[in-house]
Amino acid sequence: MESFELNEISYLSTPIPEDIQRAKDYGDTALAKKLIEHKLAKKETSQTLKRRLEGELAILSVLEADQFPFDEQEALRLMADAFEDFDTQELEDIVVSADVEWTYKNGQKYYHRRFIENLVKTRRDYYERYRYEEGNTIDNERQTELDDNVDLMKQAQKRTARIRFKQSIAPKETLSKVEGPFLAHLPLPRSNGNIHHTKIIETKGNVVHIDDETAIQRTIAFQTDDPEQLFFEVVHEYEIEAVYHDLFALMEDKSFPKKLSEHEKLQYQDALQEKSPHIMFTDFLKTLLAEITTEDMTLVEKAFKIYEFVTTQVNYSFMREYYTIPNISEFCAMNQKGDCGVQAILFITLSRMAGIPAKWESGIYISEYTQGCHDWAKFYLPTVGWVYADASFGGSAYRGNNESRWKYYFGNLDIFRMPANDDIQTDFTISKKQLRGDPIDNQRGEFESSQRGFRYNELDWEMSLVDFTLL
């Protein structure tokens, strides 16, 4: 099978044989790979299973990279260094409370590379004991910025900003000419009804294509045969408008539609369907949906109950690469943890199951205080149109006892966004010939040689705000 064929990841819905799963769960990747190679060599193995096993080999390679670098002793040392009055029992406590991502490597626990950041972000007690105040200061500024945005949006009903942004990507290692040609992609803002006046200001590297503004996963593509010219950069500008919606006023209207019209069902059928492997209407999720919603609820009431569940019952957690999770929505609901994209996919899945059209949107969060990858959801309501739900921002507000901001992100976004993607699991206009670093989404860009795709730990990816102007 060609490497690029693994980018179509519906094969993740196929379970893997139990001996391979046992070896994987124990963290014996060497044995898991031997078992896979043996089954791939057997003529009796079905093509369906072979495709799944070839994908599993790629997943094991991702897990072997830098996802879980810290053993128990190193994790204890990092916690003692990061937090005042640390007790060694705390590491076991956060494992039991599911406040840390960990895995087994040959039967020994190893911890996620960002587990300290995760504790600071999600646990107030650790936030207050954190020794390094600089990050906390920036976060406090960002929290104030978000609260100010809520007040201003309610007053003015909309806000507009012009953003100029820089991104770059390059391989960390020195490559040779025989490994060419080299192909790179960087995300660009796409037109979603709220983005206007997008333009490219400057580029570095040989540009082969710039996507139309309506591309589902919009990028600028670079290509070269020269291994001395593998630094690719784009500076671009756009305007973004955020419009305020008060969905809580609609919830008081008991005559609000409980179902879509037949015309709406047809018009938005793509946003009501399953999409293997991550948006699947499983029996577990059907039971969960019946637990949190009732048939007599209006569509807006159902949407809020789903939002309420995700923001109050799912704990934020930095995640391993999405490619390593077989079914993201069920993972999130089952484990009741996940980062922004994991939470968004659960919201989208449950919404579609409830008869509410819902879609993915993602890109970069951009403000004067911080910039970073971010994912959120949008959903359709009769008489209103498409509105937004940011479950991770809502969950953060809920954990901070900020009811106003929690309610705000049910229906609304802010102006601190660069939306680049309108769906998961879609191809680029200039298709990759190798396995993507992220077959689901595109926020950090992609890079490949003629021989292989590069993982994110093998790349230098940078982003920076050039200018942010309120209009």
Long-range contacts (C-beta under 8 A, 24 or more apart in sequence): 1-50, 1-51, 1-54, 2-433, 3-433, 3-434, 3-435, 3-452, 3-453, 4-431, 4-432, 4-433, 4-434, 4-435, 6-54, 6-55, 6-58, 6-435, 6-439, 7-427, 7-432, 7-435, 7-436, 7-439, 8-425, 8-439, 9-55, 9-277, 9-323, 9-425, 9-439, 9-440, 10-276, 10-277, 11-48, 11-51, 11-52, 11-55, 11-277, 12-52, 12-55, 12-276, 12-277, 12-326, 12-327, 13-276, 13-277, 13-280, 13-326, 13-327, 14-48, 14-49, 14-51, 14-52, 15-52, 16-52, 16-53, 16-56, 17-49, 20-53, 20-56, 24-60, 25-104, 26-104, 26-106, 26-107, 27-103, 27-104, 27-105, 27-106, 27-107, 27-108, 27-110, 28-106, 28-107, 29-60, 29-63, 29-64, 29-105, 32-56, 32-60, 33-57, 33-60, 58-323, 58-435, 59-323, 59-324, 61-455, 62-320, 62-321, 62-323, 62-324, 62-455, 63-103, 63-320, 63-324, 65-455, 65-457, 66-113, 66-457, 67-103, 67-112, 67-113, 67-320, 67-321, 67-324, 68-101, 68-102, 68-103, 68-105, 68-110, 68-111, 68-112, 68-113, 68-320, 69-110, 69-113, 70-110, 70-111, 70-112, 70-113, 70-115, 71-105, 71-108, 71-109, 71-110, 71-111, 72-108, 72-109, 72-111, 74-111, 75-111, 75-115, 78-115, 78-116, 79-116, 81-131, 82-116, 82-120, 82-130, 82-131, 82-132, 83-119, 83-126, 83-129, 83-130, 83-131, 84-129, 84-131, 85-129, 86-129, 94-119, 98-315, 98-317, 98-335, 98-336, 98-337, 99-123, 99-315, 99-317, 101-317, 101-318, 101-319, 101-320, 103-320, 112-318, 112-320, 114-318, 115-318, 117-318, 118-316, 118-317, 118-318, 121-316, 121-318, 122-315, 122-316, 122-317, 122-399, 124-399, 124-400, 138-369, 138-370, 141-369, 142-367, 142-369, 142-370, 143-400, 145-367, 145-368, 145-369, 145-416, 146-393, 146-405, 146-414, 147-402, 147-404, 147-405, 149-414, 149-415, 149-416, 150-404, 150-405, 150-408, 153-242, 153-244, 153-408, 153-412, 153-414, 154-244, 156-244, 157-243, 157-244, 158-241, 158-242, 158-243, 158-244, 159-241, 159-242, 159-414, 159-415, 159-470, 160-239, 160-240, 160-241, 160-242, 160-415, 160-470, 160-471, 161-239, 161-240, 161-415, 161-416, 161-468, 161-469, 161-470, 161-471, 162-197, 162-237, 162-238, 162-239, 162-467, 162-468, 162-469, 162-471, 163-237, 163-238, 163-239, 163-240, 163-366, 163-418, 163-465, 163-467, 163-468, 163-469, 164-201, 164-235, 164-236, 164-237, 164-465, 164-466, 164-467, 164-468, 165-235, 165-236, 165-237, 165-364, 165-366, 165-371, 165-418, 165-463, 165-464, 165-465, 165-466, 166-233, 166-234, 166-235, 166-462, 166-463, 166-464, 166-465, 166-466, 167-233, 167-234, 167-445, 167-461, 167-462, 167-463, 168-204, 168-231, 168-232, 168-233, 168-234, 168-460, 168-461, 168-462, 168-463, 169-232, 169-233, 169-444, 169-445, 169-447, 169-459, 169-460, 169-461, 169-462, 170-230, 170-231, 170-232, 170-447, 170-459, 170-460, 171-230, 171-447, 171-454, 171-458, 171-459, 171-460, 172-458, 172-459, 172-460, 173-458, 174-227, 175-227, 175-230, 175-449, 176-227, 177-225, 177-226, 177-227, 179-227, 179-449, 179-450, 179-451, 180-224, 180-225, 180-226, 180-227, 180-449, 180-450, 181-223, 181-224, 181-225, 181-449, 181-450, 182-223, 182-224, 182-225, 182-227, 182-230, 182-447, 182-448, 182-449, 182-450, 183-221, 183-222, 183-223, 183-430, 183-432, 183-433, 183-446, 183-447, 183-448, 184-221, 184-222, 184-223, 184-230, 184-232, 184-445, 184-446, 184-447, 184-448, 185-219, 185-220, 185-221, 185-222, 185-428, 185-430, 185-432, 185-442, 185-445, 185-446, 185-447, 186-219, 186-220, 186-222, 186-232, 186-234, 186-445, 187-217, 187-218, 187-219, 187-363, 187-364, 187-418, 187-420, 187-421, 187-442, 187-443, 187-444, 187-445, 188-218, 188-219, 188-220, 188-234, 188-236, 188-420, 189-213, 189-218, 189-236, 189-238, 189-240, 189-363, 189-418, 189-419, 189-420, 190-214, 190-215, 190-216, 190-218, 190-419, 190-420, 190-421, 190-422, 192-361, 192-419, 192-422, 193-386, 194-240, 194-241, 194-242, 194-243, 194-419, 195-238, 195-239, 195-240, 195-419, 196-238, 196-239, 196-240, 196-241, 197-237, 197-238, 197-239, 198-236, 198-237, 198-238, 199-236, 199-237, 199-238, 200-234, 200-235, 200-236, 201-235, 201-236, 201-237, 202-233, 202-234, 202-235, 203-232, 203-233, 203-234, 203-235, 204-231, 204-232, 204-233, 204-234, 205-229, 205-230, 205-231, 205-232, 205-233, 208-430, 209-429, 209-430, 211-429, 212-429, 215-429, 216-421, 216-422, 216-423, 216-426, 217-420, 217-421, 217-422, 217-423, 217-426, 217-427, 217-428, 217-441, 217-442, 218-420, 218-421, 219-420, 219-428, 219-429, 219-430, 219-442, 219-445, 221-428, 221-429, 221-430, 223-430, 235-466, 238-418, 239-471, 240-415, 240-417, 240-418, 241-415, 242-412, 242-413, 242-414, 242-415, 244-412, 245-384, 245-387, 245-411, 245-412, 246-411, 247-300, 247-303, 247-304, 247-381, 247-384, 247-387, 247-410, 247-411, 248-407, 248-410, 250-298, 250-300, 250-381, 250-384, 251-298, 251-300, 251-301, 251-304, 253-298, 254-298, 256-298, 256-299, 256-300, 256-301, 256-382, 256-383, 257-298, 257-299, 257-382, 257-383, 258-295, 258-296, 258-297, 258-298, 258-299, 259-299, 259-355, 260-299, 260-355, 260-357, 260-382, 261-382, 264-357, 264-380, 264-382, 268-357, 268-380, 271-352, 271-357, 271-358, 271-359, 271-380, 272-352, 272-355, 272-357, 273-352, 274-352, 275-424, 275-425, 277-326, 277-327, 278-325, 278-327, 278-328, 278-329, 278-345, 278-349, 278-424, 278-425, 278-440, 279-329, 279-345, 279-348, 279-349, 279-352, 279-424, 280-327, 280-329, 280-330, 280-349, 281-349, 281-352, 281-353, 282-327, 282-330, 284-330, 284-333, 284-334, 285-329, 285-330, 285-333, 285-349, 285-350, 285-353, 286-353, 288-333, 288-350, 289-350, 289-353, 289-354, 293-354, 299-354, 299-355, 299-356, 299-381, 299-382, 300-381, 302-351, 302-354, 302-355, 302-356, 303-351, 303-354, 303-356, 303-379, 303-381, 303-389, 303-410, 304-410, 306-347, 306-350, 306-351, 306-354, 307-347, 307-389, 307-391, 307-394, 307-410, 309-350, 310-343, 310-346, 310-347, 310-350, 310-391, 310-394, 310-395, 311-343, 311-391, 311-394, 311-395, 311-397, 311-398, 311-406, 311-409, 312-395, 312-398, 314-338, 314-343, 314-346, 314-391, 314-395, 315-395, 316-343, 316-392, 316-395, 316-396, 316-399, 321-438, 321-456, 322-438, 322-440, 322-441, 323-438, 323-439, 323-440, 339-375, 339-392, 340-374, 340-375, 340-376, 340-390, 340-391, 340-392, 340-393, 341-375, 341-440, 341-441, 343-391, 343-392, 343-395, 344-375, 344-376, 344-377, 344-389, 344-391, 344-392, 345-424, 346-391, 347-377, 347-379, 347-389, 347-391, 348-377, 348-379, 351-377, 351-379, 356-380, 356-381, 359-422, 359-423, 360-421, 360-422, 360-423, 360-424, 360-441, 361-388, 361-419, 361-421, 361-422, 362-419, 362-420, 362-421, 362-441, 362-443, 363-417, 363-418, 363-419, 363-420, 363-421, 363-443, 364-417, 364-418, 364-420, 364-443, 364-463, 365-416, 365-417, 365-418, 366-416, 366-417, 366-418, 366-465, 366-468, 367-416, 367-465, 367-468, 368-465, 368-468, 371-463, 371-464, 371-465, 373-443, 373-444, 374-417, 374-443, 375-441, 375-443, 376-413, 387-411, 387-412, 388-412, 388-413, 415-470
